Amino acid sequence: MQVVMEIITQAESLPVDQHTIDSSTREMRNSLLPLSDDERRLLRRVTETHQLPLSGQDPWEAVAELLNRRLVLGYRNGEQWYDVHPLLTGDLGDDEG
């Protein structure tokens, strides 16, 4: 919904051109960044497990921050599951570096 609102805000005419869509998507993605190494690590775990990373070693505050910033989204279709915001999937890197 936020991406659609950003596109509407930037649109100068209808139908909306590809440049406006790309610009709005980039703006939304940038609003979710930067990510710390710890956030990237937690987000990779969410991507792998589709669950909140709530093991005893991870502070609940860090997970709550991921949800508050809408870096992790909750879905319900049969059962509750979680995933990383689609605009961030290419920004998670790997465990090395």
Secondary structure, DSSP 4 states (H G I P E B T S, - for coil): -HHHHHHHHH--SSSPPHHHHHHHHHHHHHHH----HHHHHHHHHHHHHSS----TTS-HHHHHHHHHTTSEEEEESSSEEEEE-GGGGGG---S--
